[in-house]
Amino acid sequence: MNTLRFRRTAAAVATAAVLPLALTACSSGDSSSKDAAAGSTPSAAASTSAAPDDSMTMDEPFGPACASVPKEGSGSFDGMAKDPVATAASNNPELSTLVTAVKQAGLVDTLNNAQNITVFAPTNDAFAKIPKADLDALLADKAALTKVLTYHVVGQKLTPQQLEKGSFDTLEKSKLTTAGSGMEYTVNDSSKVVCGNVPTANATVYIVDSVLMPPK
C-alpha cells in the first residue's frame, strides 16, 4: 500500500515539474514568432514607402538655376505649366533675351501652337557669352536667327532619362546630342542644363547656360 502511494506521489511530482516547462516552451515559441512577425512588418512597410520617393525624383524640375525661379505667380513652375512655352518663357526674367529673340524671329505663335515639344532655352547669361556685335547682327538677321532658335527645339517631349545618351532631330533639321546622368546633363558636349524638366502647357523646357549653334 505504501509502495503504491509512493508511486502515485512520484508521478504527480514529475507531472507538476514537466507541465511548467512545456508551457514555458510554448509561450516562448509564440512570443518569438510574434516578435519575428512584428519585426518583419516595419521593414516591409519601409521598403514599400521608400519606392515612391525614388520614382518621383525625376518628375520634378532639377538643377541649380531652379532656385531662382519665383515660388509663386505666372513665372513660377506652377504658373509656367499653365501657359504655352513662349508665353511661359516671357514670364521668367532669366529668359528675357530669348523671348526678345523669339519675337524678332516671329516664332511666338509657332512655339505656342506646337504640341509635345522640348525647348532648350538659353539664359540671359548664355546670350551674354556671345560678343555684343555678333549678337546684334544675329538679332537683326531674321533668317539666321530663325535657324539658331529652331535648332533649340526638338519635336517630342524628352525625359531626363532620354538625355543620358541621346541624339535628336531639331526643327532646324540638324541633330543635337545630349549626355549625362542623374541631375547633370550637357547638350552638344558644351552647354550645361542648369534647370531641367520644366513643364509648360505644350512643352518640356531644359534651361541651358550656352546658346546652341547649328552646324554650318
C-alpha positions in Angstrom: 0.0 0.0 0.0 2.8 2.4 0.9 4.6 1.5 -2.3 1.6 2.3 -4.4 1.1 5.6 -2.6 4.8 6.5 -3.2 4.5 5.8 -6.9 1.4 8.0 -7.3 3.1 10.8 -5.4 6.2 10.5 -7.6 4.2 10.5 -10.8 2.3 13.6 -9.6 5.5 15.4 -8.8 7.0 14.6 -12.2 3.9 15.8 -14.0 4.0 19.0 -12.0 7.6 19.6 -12.9 7.2 18.8 -16.6 4.0 20.9 -17.1 5.5 24.4 -16.4 8.4 23.6 -18.7 6.1 22.7 -21.5 4.0 25.8 -21.0 7.2 27.9 -21.0 8.4 26.4 -24.2 5.1 27.0 -25.9 4.9 30.6 -24.6 8.5 31.4 -25.7 7.8 29.9 -29.1 4.7 32.0 -29.5 6.4 35.2 -28.4 9.4 34.6 -30.7 7.1 34.0 -33.7 5.1 37.2 -32.8 8.4 39.1 -32.4 9.6 37.9 -35.8 6.3 38.8 -37.4 6.3 42.2 -35.7 9.9 42.7 -36.7 9.2 42.0 -40.3 6.3 44.3 -40.6 8.1 47.7 -40.2 10.9 46.8 -42.7 8.3 45.7 -45.3 6.4 48.9 -44.8 9.7 50.9 -45.0 10.6 49.3 -48.3 7.3 50.0 -49.9 7.2 53.6 -48.7 10.7 54.3 -50.0 9.9 53.3 -53.6 7.6 56.3 -54.5 10.3 58.8 -53.4 12.8 57.4 -55.9 10.3 57.4 -58.7 9.1 60.9 -58.0 12.5 62.5 -58.1 12.9 62.9 -61.8 9.3 64.0 -62.4 10.2 67.4 -61.0 12.4 70.3 -62.2 16.0 70.0 -61.2 19.3 71.9 -61.3 21.0 74.8 -59.5 19.2 77.6 -61.5 15.8 76.3 -60.5 16.3 78.0 -57.2 16.0 81.4 -58.9 12.6 80.6 -60.3 9.8 82.5 -58.5 7.9 80.5 -56.0 4.5 82.0 -56.9 2.8 83.7 -59.8 2.9 83.3 -63.6 6.7 82.9 -63.6 6.7 80.0 -61.0 6.8 76.4 -62.1 3.1 76.0 -61.5 2.4 79.2 -63.4 4.6 78.1 -66.4 2.9 74.8 -66.5 -0.4 76.5 -67.4 0.9 78.5 -70.3 2.3 77.5 -73.8 6.1 77.6 -73.9 6.7 81.1 -75.5 4.3 82.7 -73.1 5.7 80.8 -70.1 9.2 81.9 -71.0 8.1 85.5 -71.2 7.1 85.2 -67.5 10.6 84.1 -66.5 13.0 87.1 -66.1 16.1 84.8 -66.7 14.8 84.2 -70.3 14.1 87.7 -71.4 16.8 87.8 -74.1 15.5 84.5 -75.5 12.0 85.9 -75.6 13.2 89.0 -77.4 14.9 86.8 -80.0 11.8 84.6 -80.4 9.7 87.8 -81.1 12.3 89.1 -83.5 12.1 85.9 -85.5 8.3 85.8 -85.4 8.3 82.4 -83.7 5.9 83.1 -80.8 2.8 81.5 -82.4 4.9 78.7 -83.9 6.2 77.7 -80.5 2.9 78.3 -78.6 0.9 76.2 -81.1 3.3 73.3 -81.4 2.4 70.2 -79.4 4.6 68.0 -77.3 8.0 69.6 -77.9 11.2 70.1 -76.0 12.9 73.5 -75.9 16.5 74.0 -74.8 16.2 77.6 -73.5 19.4 79.7 -73.2 19.5 82.0 -70.2 20.3 85.7 -70.5 23.9 84.9 -69.3 24.1 82.4 -72.2 23.4 85.1 -74.8 25.8 87.4 -72.9 28.6 85.0 -73.8 28.2 86.0 -77.5 30.1 89.2 -78.4 27.6 92.1 -78.5 28.3 92.9 -82.1 27.7 89.3 -83.1 24.5 89.1 -81.1 23.2 92.3 -82.5 23.9 91.1 -86.0 22.1 87.8 -85.3 19.1 89.6 -83.9 18.9 91.7 -87.0 19.1 88.8 -89.4 15.7 87.0 -89.2 16.7 84.0 -91.3 19.8 83.3 -89.3 18.0 84.0 -86.0 15.3 81.6 -87.0 17.8 78.9 -87.9 19.5 79.3 -84.5 16.3 79.3 -82.4 14.7 76.4 -84.2 17.9 74.4 -83.5 16.9 74.6 -79.8 13.6 72.8 -80.4 13.0 69.1 -80.6 9.7 67.8 -81.9 9.0 65.5 -78.9 8.9 65.8 -75.2 12.2 64.4 -73.7 12.5 62.9 -70.3 15.8 63.3 -68.3 16.4 59.6 -68.9 16.3 60.1 -72.7 19.1 62.7 -72.3 21.6 60.3 -70.9 22.9 59.4 -74.3 20.7 61.0 -76.9 20.7 62.2 -80.5 17.6 64.2 -81.6 16.3 65.9 -84.8 15.6 69.6 -84.3 13.1 71.8 -86.0 16.0 73.3 -87.8 16.6 69.8 -89.4 20.0 69.2 -87.8 20.7 66.9 -84.9 21.8 67.8 -81.4 23.2 65.4 -78.9 22.8 65.1 -75.1 24.7 63.2 -72.4 24.8 62.9 -68.7 23.0 61.1 -65.8 21.3 61.8 -62.6 20.8 65.6 -62.5 23.8 66.7 -64.6 23.4 66.8 -68.4 25.1 68.6 -71.3 23.9 69.4 -74.8 26.4 69.1 -77.7 29.2 68.4 -75.1 29.3 72.1 -74.1 26.1 73.6 -72.9 25.0 72.6 -69.4 21.4 72.1 -68.3 21.1 74.4 -65.3 17.4 73.9 -64.7 15.8 70.9 -66.4 12.4 69.1 -66.8 10.4 72.3 -66.5 6.8 71.7 -67.7 4.7 74.1 -69.8 1.3 73.6 -71.3 2.8 72.2 -74.6 6.5 71.6 -73.9 9.2 70.4 -71.6 11.9 73.0 -71.1 15.6 72.5 -70.3 17.2 75.8 -69.4 20.9 75.8 -70.6 23.9 78.0 -70.0 25.1 78.4 -73.6 23.5 79.2 -76.9 23.5 76.2 -79.2 24.8 76.9 -82.7 23.6 74.6 -85.6 26.2 73.0 -87.8 27.1 75.1 -90.9 
